[in-house]
């Protein structure tokens, strides 16, 4: 069997030399998994599933050798012990699947999968497709939009939001924070050292952002709704000030950089008006973000929307988290089915 470092050299579009794939100890022999689209993060997941023995049906993926998306990974996919079939037929793929995995990048509001490697196949996670799911099957995806959740409820399809799995979420928070900071550095005329930086949200991403910014010497203020979250982040990040959302308007009035991590309308026009004209907003929340984009344009506020940063700035690191976690989740589900219990 080919090893990752033997199959892929440094500087290729695959994995760095010596970068191990974490499927060891996970047995998915013959387990049929439909992989509906994907971005560079899911490339590693595909290889990990094949190395765990799964029978993967990859929908909307170009076959190796026909497109650069899988360049450098051909030997790993051919080495098995699992197999992968490439198709554009989502209905047939899910009809024969025992588990379905959709991308971390999720869908748009209509249920359309936004990351499809071949750039041609359209996949909609709506009632029509979910009606072909076998009974009791689980759909794994980054986050379920309302249209997807409604369709799943109607089809009695169980959903696992991978964005809420701690192992994956914390791993994604790191490249999200680093990418957001890089954007801020590129779009401000000042250093972040000493910059008055406001973070909205004290979840995983907000926590990593606060720690990274504090490490750069920024003046960090975090606004969060829950008192417990504010207490936790203040204790975890020395020098970080945590305030309730009711004080957000006041702290925005002197902000140099604002980072939003909350996928809700937390920056409406009245709050945007409080921002200094030179301030920069970096919104890393899921679509549609938390900024009133029309108001920001009208007020000439510099607001950058940057969802899905892990897949853009660190696809190998983010993909490794998927490659480690998802096969184990599938193996646990398979074992639960064999025992007649749900995971």
C-alpha positions as CSV (number, residue, x, y, z in Angstrom):
1,X,0.0,0.0,0.0
2,X,1.3,3.4,-0.9
3,X,2.1,5.7,2.0
4,X,1.2,9.4,2.0
5,X,4.8,10.6,1.8
6,X,5.7,8.1,-0.9
7,X,2.7,9.1,-3.0
8,X,2.9,12.9,-2.6
9,X,5.9,15.0,-2.6
10,X,6.4,18.5,-1.1
11,X,5.0,21.4,-3.1
12,X,2.4,19.3,-4.8
13,X,-1.3,20.0,-4.7
14,X,-1.8,17.0,-2.4
15,X,-0.4,16.5,1.1
16,X,2.9,17.7,2.3
17,X,5.6,15.0,2.5
18,X,5.3,12.9,5.6
19,X,1.8,14.1,6.4
20,X,0.0,11.1,7.8
21,X,-3.6,10.2,7.2
22,X,-5.5,9.3,10.4
23,X,-7.6,6.4,9.3
24,X,-5.6,3.8,11.3
25,X,-7.7,1.8,13.6
26,X,-11.0,2.7,11.9
27,X,-12.7,-0.1,9.9
28,X,-15.4,0.9,7.5
29,X,-14.9,-2.1,5.2
30,X,-17.7,-2.1,2.6
31,X,-19.6,0.8,4.3
32,X,-21.3,2.8,1.5
33,X,-20.8,6.5,1.9
34,X,-22.2,9.1,-0.5
35,X,-20.0,12.2,-0.5
36,X,-22.0,15.1,-2.0
37,X,-19.6,17.7,-3.3
38,X,-16.7,19.1,-1.4
39,X,-13.9,21.7,-1.3
40,X,-10.2,21.1,-0.6
41,X,-10.9,20.1,3.0
42,X,-13.0,17.1,1.8
43,X,-10.1,15.8,-0.4
44,X,-8.4,14.5,2.7
45,X,-11.7,13.1,4.0
46,X,-12.1,11.2,0.7
47,X,-8.7,9.6,1.0
48,X,-9.2,8.8,4.7
49,X,-12.5,7.1,4.0
50,X,-11.0,5.0,1.2
51,X,-8.1,4.0,3.5
52,X,-10.6,3.0,6.2
53,X,-12.1,0.6,3.6
54,X,-15.3,2.5,2.8
55,X,-17.0,2.2,-0.6
56,X,-17.4,5.9,-1.4
57,X,-19.7,7.3,-4.1
58,X,-18.3,10.8,-4.8
59,X,-21.0,13.1,-6.4
60,X,-19.8,16.1,-8.4
61,X,-16.1,15.1,-8.1
62,X,-14.0,14.9,-11.3
63,X,-12.3,11.5,-11.8
64,X,-8.5,11.4,-11.1
65,X,-6.5,12.5,-14.1
66,X,-9.3,14.6,-15.6
67,X,-9.0,17.6,-13.3
68,X,-6.4,19.1,-11.0
69,X,-8.6,18.9,-7.9
70,X,-7.4,15.4,-7.0
71,X,-3.8,16.0,-8.3
72,X,-1.3,14.2,-6.1
73,X,-3.8,11.9,-4.5
74,X,-4.3,9.3,-7.2
75,X,-2.0,6.8,-5.7
76,X,-3.6,7.1,-2.3
77,X,-7.0,6.5,-3.7
78,X,-5.9,3.6,-5.8
79,X,-4.1,2.0,-2.8
80,X,-7.4,1.2,-1.1
81,X,-8.5,-0.9,0.7
82,X,-11.7,0.9,0.0
83,X,-13.0,2.1,-3.4
84,X,-14.3,5.3,-4.8
85,X,-16.8,5.7,-7.6
86,X,-17.3,9.1,-9.3
87,X,-20.8,10.1,-10.5
88,X,-23.0,13.1,-11.2
89,X,-26.2,11.2,-10.1
90,X,-26.9,12.3,-6.5
91,X,-30.2,10.4,-6.4
92,X,-28.6,7.1,-7.2
93,X,-25.7,7.8,-4.9
94,X,-27.9,8.4,-1.8
95,X,-30.4,5.7,-2.7
96,X,-27.6,3.1,-2.2
97,X,-25.8,4.8,0.7
98,X,-25.5,3.9,4.4
99,X,-24.3,7.4,5.3
100,X,-24.3,10.7,3.4
101,X,-21.7,13.4,3.9
102,X,-22.1,16.9,2.5
103,X,-19.4,19.7,2.7
104,X,-18.4,21.8,5.7
105,X,-19.1,24.8,3.4
106,X,-22.8,23.9,3.6
107,X,-25.5,25.0,1.3
108,X,-27.0,28.3,0.3
109,X,-30.5,29.3,1.5
110,X,-32.2,27.2,-1.3
111,X,-30.4,24.1,-0.2
112,X,-27.9,24.1,-3.1
113,X,-24.5,22.6,-2.2
114,X,-22.1,25.5,-2.8
115,X,-18.8,23.5,-3.2
116,X,-18.9,21.0,-6.1
117,X,-15.5,20.2,-7.4
118,X,-16.4,19.6,-11.0
119,X,-18.1,22.9,-11.3
120,X,-21.0,21.4,-13.3
121,X,-23.1,19.1,-11.1
122,X,-25.9,20.7,-9.1
123,X,-26.8,19.1,-5.8
124,X,-29.8,20.4,-3.8
125,X,-30.4,19.0,-0.2
126,X,-34.1,19.5,-0.5
127,X,-37.2,17.3,0.0
128,X,-36.8,15.9,-3.5
129,X,-33.3,14.5,-3.0
130,X,-33.8,13.5,0.7
131,X,-36.9,11.5,-0.3
132,X,-34.4,9.0,-1.9
133,X,-32.5,8.6,1.4
134,X,-32.9,5.1,2.9
135,X,-34.8,4.9,6.2
136,X,-32.7,5.7,9.3
137,X,-29.8,7.2,7.3
138,X,-27.7,10.1,8.7
139,X,-26.7,13.2,6.8
140,X,-23.4,14.7,8.0
141,X,-22.7,18.3,7.0
142,X,-21.1,21.5,8.3
143,X,-24.4,23.3,9.2
144,X,-28.0,22.7,8.2
145,X,-29.8,25.6,6.8
146,X,-33.5,25.9,7.6
147,X,-34.5,24.4,4.2
148,X,-32.3,21.4,4.8
149,X,-33.5,20.9,8.3
150,X,-37.2,21.0,7.2
151,X,-36.5,18.5,4.4
152,X,-34.7,16.2,6.8
153,X,-37.5,16.4,9.3
154,X,-40.0,15.5,6.6
155,X,-37.9,12.6,5.3
156,X,-37.0,11.5,8.8
157,X,-33.3,11.9,8.1
158,X,-31.0,12.3,11.1
159,X,-28.7,15.3,10.8
160,X,-25.2,15.6,12.4
161,X,-23.8,19.1,12.1
162,X,-20.1,18.7,11.8
163,X,-19.5,22.3,12.7
164,X,-20.8,21.5,16.2
165,X,-18.5,18.5,16.7
166,X,-15.8,19.9,19.1
167,X,-12.9,18.1,17.5
168,X,-13.8,19.7,14.1
169,X,-15.0,23.0,15.4
170,X,-11.9,23.8,17.5
171,X,-9.6,22.7,14.6
172,X,-11.5,25.1,12.3
173,X,-11.4,28.0,14.7
174,X,-7.6,28.2,14.4
175,X,-7.4,28.8,10.6
176,X,-10.5,31.0,10.8
177,X,-8.8,33.3,13.4
178,X,-5.5,33.3,11.5
179,X,-7.3,34.1,8.2
180,X,-9.3,36.9,9.8
181,X,-6.3,38.5,11.3
182,X,-4.5,38.3,8.0
183,X,-7.4,40.1,6.3
184,X,-7.3,42.8,9.0
185,X,-3.6,43.3,8.5
186,X,-4.0,43.6,4.8
187,X,-6.8,46.1,5.0
188,X,-5.7,48.5,7.8
189,X,-3.0,51.2,7.7
190,X,-2.0,50.4,11.3
191,X,-0.5,47.4,13.1
192,X,-2.7,45.2,15.3
193,X,-0.3,45.8,18.1
194,X,-2.1,48.4,20.2
195,X,-5.2,48.3,17.9
196,X,-8.6,48.6,19.6
197,X,-10.0,45.3,18.5
198,X,-13.6,44.3,19.1
199,X,-14.8,40.6,18.7
200,X,-18.5,39.9,18.6
201,X,-19.2,36.4,19.9
202,X,-17.3,34.3,22.6
203,X,-17.6,30.9,21.1
204,X,-14.8,28.8,19.8
205,X,-13.7,31.2,17.0
206,X,-14.1,34.2,19.2
207,X,-12.0,32.6,21.9
208,X,-9.1,31.7,19.5
209,X,-9.3,35.2,17.9
210,X,-9.1,36.9,21.3
211,X,-6.1,34.8,22.3
212,X,-4.3,35.4,18.9
213,X,-5.0,39.2,19.0
214,X,-3.9,39.5,22.6
215,X,-0.7,37.7,21.6
216,X,-0.1,40.3,19.0
217,X,-0.5,43.1,21.6
218,X,-3.9,44.3,20.5
219,X,-6.4,45.8,22.9
220,X,-9.1,43.1,22.9
221,X,-12.8,43.6,23.8
222,X,-15.2,40.7,23.4
223,X,-19.0,41.3,23.3
224,X,-21.2,38.3,24.1
225,X,-24.7,37.7,25.3
226,X,-24.2,35.0,27.9
227,X,-22.5,35.9,31.2
228,X,-20.9,32.5,31.4
229,X,-19.3,32.9,28.0
230,X,-17.9,36.3,29.0
231,X,-16.5,35.0,32.2
232,X,-14.9,32.0,30.4
233,X,-13.2,34.1,27.7
234,X,-12.0,36.8,30.2
235,X,-10.4,34.0,32.3
236,X,-8.9,32.2,29.3
237,X,-7.3,35.3,27.7
238,X,-5.3,37.6,30.0
239,X,-6.0,41.2,29.4
240,X,-9.2,40.6,27.4
241,X,-12.2,42.7,28.4
242,X,-15.6,41.0,28.1
243,X,-18.8,43.1,27.9
244,X,-22.5,42.3,27.3
245,X,-24.0,43.0,24.0
246,X,-25.8,46.0,25.4
247,X,-22.4,47.7,25.6
248,X,-21.5,47.0,22.0
249,X,-22.4,50.4,20.7
250,X,-20.1,52.1,23.2
251,X,-17.1,49.9,22.4
252,X,-17.7,50.2,18.6
253,X,-17.4,54.0,18.8
254,X,-13.6,53.7,19.4
255,X,-12.8,50.5,17.5
256,X,-10.0,50.2,14.9
257,X,-11.0,46.6,13.9
258,X,-14.2,44.6,14.4
259,X,-14.4,40.8,14.0
260,X,-17.8,39.3,13.9
261,X,-18.3,35.5,14.5
262,X,-22.1,35.5,15.0
263,X,-24.3,34.4,12.1
264,X,-27.1,36.8,13.1
265,X,-27.8,40.5,12.4
266,X,-25.6,41.9,15.2
267,X,-24.3,44.9,13.2
268,X,-27.3,46.8,11.9
269,X,-27.2,50.3,10.6
270,X,-27.4,52.1,13.9
271,X,-24.3,50.3,15.2
272,X,-22.5,50.8,11.9
273,X,-23.1,54.5,12.3
274,X,-21.2,54.4,15.6
275,X,-18.0,53.0,14.0
276,X,-15.2,55.4,13.2
277,X,-15.0,55.9,9.4
278,X,-11.5,54.3,9.2
279,X,-12.5,51.1,11.1
280,X,-12.5,47.8,9.3
281,X,-15.0,45.0,9.9
282,X,-14.0,41.3,9.2
283,X,-17.1,39.1,9.3
284,X,-16.2,35.4,9.5
285,X,-19.7,34.2,10.4
286,X,-21.6,31.7,8.2
287,X,-23.8,33.1,5.4
288,X,-25.3,35.7,5.4
289,X,-23.0,37.0,8.2
290,X,-23.9,39.6,10.8
291,X,-23.5,42.8,8.9
292,X,-26.2,45.0,7.3
293,X,-24.3,45.0,4.0
294,X,-26.5,47.5,2.3
295,X,-26.1,49.9,5.2
296,X,-22.3,49.4,5.3
297,X,-22.0,50.3,1.6
298,X,-24.3,53.3,2.0
299,X,-22.3,54.5,5.0
300,X,-19.0,53.7,3.2
301,X,-17.8,51.4,6.0
302,X,-15.1,48.9,5.0
303,X,-16.7,45.5,5.7
304,X,-15.2,42.3,4.5
305,X,-17.2,39.1,4.4
306,X,-15.0,36.0,4.8
307,X,-17.0,32.8,5.5
308,X,-15.4,29.4,5.1
309,X,-11.9,30.6,5.8
310,X,-10.5,27.2,6.9
311,X,-11.0,25.7,3.4
312,X,-9.3,28.7,1.9
313,X,-6.4,29.5,4.1
314,X,-5.5,26.1,5.6
315,X,-7.3,23.3,3.7
316,X,-4.8,20.7,4.8
317,X,-5.1,21.5,8.5
318,X,-8.9,21.8,8.3
319,X,-9.2,18.7,6.1
320,X,-7.1,16.7,8.6
321,X,-9.7,17.4,11.3
322,X,-12.4,16.0,9.0
323,X,-10.3,13.1,8.1
324,X,-9.7,12.3,11.8
325,X,-13.3,12.8,13.0
326,X,-15.7,11.8,10.3
327,X,-14.6,8.1,9.7
328,X,-14.8,7.6,13.5
329,X,-18.3,9.1,13.6
330,X,-19.3,6.7,10.8
331,X,-17.7,3.8,12.5
332,X,-19.6,4.6,15.7
333,X,-22.9,4.8,13.8
334,X,-22.2,1.5,12.0
335,X,-21.5,-0.2,15.3
336,X,-24.6,1.3,16.8
337,X,-26.7,-0.1,14.0
338,X,-25.2,-3.5,14.4
339,X,-26.1,-3.5,18.0
340,X,-29.6,-2.2,17.2
341,X,-29.1,1.2,18.9
342,X,-28.7,4.7,17.6
343,X,-25.5,6.6,18.2
